[in-house]
Amino acid sequence: MRAIGIWMSVLERAFELLIGVIEDGSYHLLQALEAAGNPYRYVIEAMRNELRVCVKQGEEKQHVE
């Protein structure tokens, strides 16, 4: 059972990293969409906001443990 706990920890960290990369990487996309007046900017902005919340919740969880 300990191995499962270790793998879950590794997967959780990898997923948090993935979310962080997507959130950070979408910054330039959002800037380009805003400059073009593209209505999809609201979708990307909402996605970035949601991902940012996930990253912050992951950071808070790490500090509590």
ABEGO torsion letter per residue (X at the ends): XAAAAAAAAAAAAAAAAAAAAAAAAAAAAAAAAAAAGBAAAAAAAAAAAAAAAAAAAAAAAAAAX
